[in-house]
Amino acid sequence: MEQQTSFPIFDLLIWAGAAISLIGLAGLVWCIIRVARAKRSQLDDDAMRAVLQSVVPLNLGALFVSAFGLMLVVLGIFLG
C-alpha cells in the first residue's frame, strides 16, 4: 500500500502559484508588446516618454505577481 506524502492543500498551493505566475508572465508580455508597438510607431520623445511612464508601474506589478506566484510554488513544494 502506497502512502501519500503530500496533502491536497499543498498540491492546490502549487497549482495556484503556477496560475498566478502565468498571469504575471502574461502581464510582462503585454508590457513588452505595448512598448514594441510604441517604438514601431516612431513617436516623438515626449509621447514615447509618456508611454514608457505608463508601462513601468504595470511592468513592476506584473513582475511582483509573477514572483509571488513562484514563491507560492516553492512554498508548496517545500511543505508538500
C-alpha positions in Angstrom: 0.0 0.0 0.0 1.4 3.4 -1.0 1.5 6.1 1.5 0.5 9.6 0.3 3.2 12.1 1.3 1.6 15.4 0.4 -1.7 16.9 1.4 -4.1 18.1 -1.3 -3.8 21.6 0.0 -0.2 21.8 -0.9 -0.9 20.5 -4.4 -3.5 23.2 -4.7 -0.9 25.7 -3.5 1.5 24.6 -6.2 -1.2 24.9 -9.0 -2.5 28.2 -7.7 1.0 29.6 -7.6 1.7 28.4 -11.1 -1.5 30.1 -12.3 -0.6 33.3 -10.6 2.8 33.2 -12.0 1.4 32.7 -15.5 -0.8 35.7 -15.0 2.2 37.8 -14.1 4.1 36.5 -17.1 1.2 37.4 -19.4 1.4 40.9 -17.9 5.1 41.1 -18.7 4.5 40.0 -22.2 1.7 42.6 -22.6 4.1 45.3 -21.4 6.7 44.2 -23.9 4.2 44.3 -26.8 3.0 47.7 -25.7 6.5 49.2 -25.8 7.3 47.5 -29.0 4.2 49.0 -30.7 5.2 52.4 -29.4 8.7 52.0 -30.7 7.5 50.8 -34.0 5.2 53.8 -34.4 8.2 56.1 -34.0 6.7 58.5 -31.6 8.4 61.7 -30.6 10.3 61.8 -27.4 7.5 63.2 -25.2 5.0 60.7 -26.4 7.4 57.8 -26.0 8.3 59.0 -22.5 4.6 59.1 -21.7 4.1 55.5 -22.9 7.1 54.3 -21.0 6.0 56.0 -17.8 2.6 54.4 -18.1 4.1 50.9 -18.7 6.7 51.0 -15.8 4.2 50.6 -12.9 2.3 47.8 -14.8 5.6 46.1 -15.5 6.6 46.2 -11.9 3.2 45.0 -10.8 3.3 42.1 -13.2 6.8 41.2 -12.0 5.6 41.2 -8.4 2.7 39.0 -9.3 4.9 36.5 -11.1 7.4 36.4 -8.3 4.6 35.9 -5.7 3.3 33.0 -7.8 6.7 31.4 -7.9 7.1 31.9 -4.1 3.8 30.0 -3.7 5.0 27.2 -5.9 8.3 26.9 -3.9 6.4 27.0 -0.6 4.0 24.3 -1.8 6.9 22.1 -2.8 8.8 22.6 0.5 5.7 21.9 2.6 4.4 19.1 0.5 
